[in-house]
Structure formats: C-alpha cells, structure tokens
C-alpha cells in the first residue's frame, strides 16, 4: 500500500518485450527465453508479496501456475503458495492449489475487485492474466503497472493493451536487472467525454 493511502491498490504485473508485446505470435516463450536471469525479478516479487495480501489470476494463468508452484522448490514458492488467491473465471467452479488452500473462484472480476478495493487490506497483485488485466484497466481499477521488460523485439504478437486506451502513466521507479528492465507506472485515467 502506498504510504498515506487509505484504500487498497491493484498492481498488475506483466512480462513484455521491448516493443510492448505480452506475447509473440507463438506465445510467451520468446519473451522468457530472452531473459538471461530471473533472480532479480524473483527478489522483487518476494519483497512485493510482503505488501500484498491477495493475488488475482485469470483462468489460463491459474492453470499454468498450479502445474508449477505447489511443488516448486524456488525460493519464493512458499510465499506464492501461501498467499491467498482469487481466480477470475466463468468456466471454473473450483481452483485447487495442491496441498495448499485452494483459490477462491469468482465470475464477476470487476465487481469483486471493486468490493475488495473498498474494504480493508494490503495491496492486490494481478499476475499475468492479460485479458483480466485489460478488463480491469477498462473498468479503471488498475492503479499500477509493474512491468518486466525482456531484451527482445518481437515485431508482432499480442500487445500489452488493446486499442481501448489511452492511459496516462506516471513513472514510479525502475531498475536494470542483468539484461532485463523493470519499470513501475501509476495509471491515470482520462475523464469520460461529456
């Protein structure tokens, strides 16, 4: 939570290419293959999870994560596995997480996030889940973009945001990490036309 803030913030974290794609024409593999060292991002996420009490996932990201994290030996696995999670999906009824507490499943992501932000708690982290991130951006519910930029130009694929912008951004910070770049932006929303 930002010092002085009285409401929960939603932080959306994404890996992207230098030219702004969240996936290439064949998926995310080219982005991840270009990253020479994931350890700085993992350290950042361990620190970030101390400020978070809930992780949001879309269905596809949940399905990818649940195949890896519940049995992972990574340094941050315990934090990932024990942080409460919500899976936003209209097709899942349950979201087990191995031997750990299952994730809650909600169909109305926008309504659920609005209710969460109005209540008490730490920040909310949205990991990956591009379609979910876009719907929450359209609903003006994303407070911060936490972007990990891989050293690759894809030239095409799935852009971070669809053409529904523009979104005004204010840079909050950044780092250079052994070949990758980390940037944080507060998201500003333009007023609806009168």
C-alpha positions in Angstrom: 0.0 0.0 0.0 1.3 3.5 -0.8 2.2 5.5 2.3 -0.7 7.7 3.2 -3.1 5.7 1.1 -6.4 4.7 2.7 -7.6 2.2 0.0 -6.2 -0.9 -1.4 -4.4 -0.7 -4.7 -4.4 -3.1 -7.6 -0.9 -3.7 -9.0 -0.8 -5.5 -12.4 2.5 -7.2 -13.2 3.4 -8.3 -16.7 6.5 -9.5 -18.6 6.6 -7.7 -22.0 9.0 -7.4 -25.0 10.8 -4.1 -25.5 8.3 -3.3 -28.3 5.3 -3.7 -25.9 4.1 -7.2 -26.6 2.9 -9.5 -23.8 3.3 -12.5 -26.2 4.7 -13.1 -29.6 2.8 -14.7 -32.5 3.6 -18.2 -30.9 3.0 -17.3 -27.3 5.2 -16.0 -24.4 8.2 -18.4 -24.9 10.3 -15.9 -26.9 9.9 -13.3 -24.1 11.0 -15.7 -21.4 13.8 -17.3 -23.5 15.3 -13.8 -23.9 15.6 -13.2 -20.1 19.2 -14.0 -19.0 18.5 -14.0 -15.3 15.2 -14.3 -13.5 16.6 -13.9 -9.9 16.2 -10.0 -9.7 12.6 -10.3 -10.6 12.1 -13.1 -8.1 13.7 -10.9 -5.4 11.4 -8.0 -6.4 8.4 -10.3 -6.1 9.4 -11.7 -2.7 9.6 -8.0 -1.5 6.3 -7.2 -3.3 4.4 -10.1 -1.7 5.2 -8.7 1.7 3.0 -5.7 0.7 0.2 -7.9 -0.8 -2.4 -10.0 0.9 -4.2 -11.3 -2.3 -3.1 -12.4 -5.7 -5.6 -12.3 -8.7 -5.2 -14.8 -11.6 -7.1 -15.4 -14.7 -8.1 -19.0 -15.7 -5.2 -19.6 -18.1 -2.6 -18.1 -15.7 -4.0 -20.2 -12.9 -3.8 -23.4 -14.9 -0.2 -22.6 -15.7 0.8 -21.6 -12.2 -1.0 -24.6 -10.5 1.1 -27.0 -12.6 4.3 -25.5 -11.2 4.1 -23.6 -7.9 2.6 -26.1 -5.5 5.5 -28.5 -5.9 8.2 -25.9 -6.8 11.5 -25.6 -4.8 12.0 -22.0 -5.8 13.0 -19.6 -3.0 9.7 -17.7 -3.3 7.5 -20.9 -3.6 6.3 -20.8 0.0 5.2 -17.2 -0.4 3.4 -17.9 -3.7 1.7 -21.0 -2.3 0.5 -19.5 1.0 -0.7 -16.0 -0.3 -4.5 -16.1 -0.7 -5.5 -16.3 -4.4 -8.6 -15.5 -6.4 -9.1 -16.9 -9.8 -11.4 -14.9 -12.0 -13.2 -17.3 -14.3 -16.7 -18.0 -15.7 -15.7 -21.6 -16.5 -14.1 -22.9 -13.3 -16.1 -24.0 -10.2 -13.1 -24.8 -8.1 -9.4 -23.9 -8.1 -7.3 -26.3 -6.0 -3.7 -25.5 -5.2 -2.0 -28.8 -4.4 -1.6 -29.3 -0.6 -2.3 -25.6 0.0 -5.5 -23.7 0.4 -7.5 -23.6 -2.8 -8.0 -20.3 -4.6 -11.4 -18.7 -4.5 -13.2 -18.6 -7.8 -15.2 -15.5 -8.8 -17.1 -14.9 -12.1 -17.5 -11.2 -11.9 -13.9 -9.9 -11.7 -14.8 -6.2 -11.9 -17.4 -6.4 -9.2 -15.2 -8.5 -7.0 -12.2 -6.1 -7.4 -14.4 -3.1 -6.7 -15.6 -4.7 -3.5 -12.0 -5.6 -2.5 -10.7 -2.1 -3.1 -13.4 -0.6 -1.0 -12.5 -2.8 2.0 -9.5 -3.1 4.3 -6.3 -4.9 3.4 -3.0 -4.6 1.7 -2.4 -4.2 -2.0 -3.8 -6.7 -4.5 -1.4 -8.2 -7.1 -2.6 -9.3 -10.5 0.0 -11.7 -12.1 0.0 -12.1 -15.8 -3.6 -12.7 -16.9 -3.6 -10.3 -19.8 -7.4 -10.5 -20.6 -8.2 -9.9 -17.0 -5.8 -7.0 -16.7 -7.3 -5.4 -19.8 -10.9 -5.7 -18.4 -9.7 -4.2 -15.1 -8.0 -1.3 -16.9 -11.2 -0.6 -18.9 -13.0 -0.5 -15.6 -10.4 1.9 -14.2 -9.4 -0.4 -11.4 -5.7 -0.9 -12.1 -3.6 1.5 -10.0 -0.1 0.5 -11.1 1.6 -1.4 -13.9 4.7 -3.3 -12.7 6.4 -4.2 -15.9 9.4 -6.6 -16.5 10.8 -5.8 -20.0 12.7 -8.6 -21.7 15.6 -7.8 -24.0 13.8 -8.8 -27.2 11.9 -7.1 -30.0 9.1 -9.4 -31.2 7.8 -7.2 -34.1 4.2 -8.6 -33.6 2.0 -10.6 -31.3 -0.3 -9.7 -28.5 0.2 -6.1 -27.3 0.1 -5.3 -23.6 -3.1 -3.2 -24.1 -5.7 -3.3 -26.8 -6.7 -0.1 -28.6 -9.1 1.0 -25.8 -6.6 3.4 -24.3 -5.0 5.9 -24.0 -3.9 5.5 -20.4 -1.8 8.3 -18.8 1.2 6.9 -16.9 3.4 8.4 -14.3 6.7 6.6 -13.7 7.2 5.5 -10.1 10.6 3.8 -10.4 12.7 1.5 -12.4 15.7 -0.8 -12.4 18.1 -2.5 -14.8 18.4 -6.2 -14.0 21.2 -8.2 -15.6 19.8 -7.7 -19.1 16.1 -7.0 -18.3 14.5 -3.8 -17.3 11.9 -3.2 -14.5 9.6 -0.2 -14.7 6.7 0.8 -12.5 3.9 3.2 -13.6 0.9 4.7 -11.8 -2.1 4.5 -14.2 -4.1 7.7 -14.8 -7.5 7.6 -16.5 -8.8 10.3 -18.7 -12.2 11.7 -17.9 -15.1 10.3 -20.0 -16.1 12.8 -22.7 -19.1 14.9 -21.6 
